[in-house]
Amino acid sequence: MYAVVLSAMLCMALWLYYKIDFHIALLFIAGAVCFVISDSILAINKFYQSFPAAGFIIMSTYCLAQYLIVRGATKVHQNKFVGKEAVG
């Protein structure tokens, strides 16, 4: 079920490419991809083969994902605040 939710998040980020400003959409897409990478490495490390750098890679990609998604959301909010059409 979690894989379905994660896949849906990535699909929605890709869908935004056609709905909002190109540069903002790229932030969401990059964040979603980093999130998928983070969770994929987490699953590999947990259920298949653990490796020494897993913790660092998981947390690095997770933090980058969160940063990019929040940055995109902030830019959408800023565009709405100044009257530019960001979503639509």
Sequence and secondary structure as in RCSB ss.txt:
>XXXX:A:sequence
MYAVVLSAMLCMALWLYYKIDFHIALLFIAGAVCFVISDSILAINKFYQSFPAAGFIIMSTYCLAQYLIVRGATK
VHQNKFVGKEAVG
>XXXX:A:secstr
 HHHHHHHHHHHHHHHTTTB HHHHHHHHHHHHHHHHHHHHHHHHHHT   TTHHHHHHHHHHHHHHHHHHHHHH
HHHHHHTT   B 
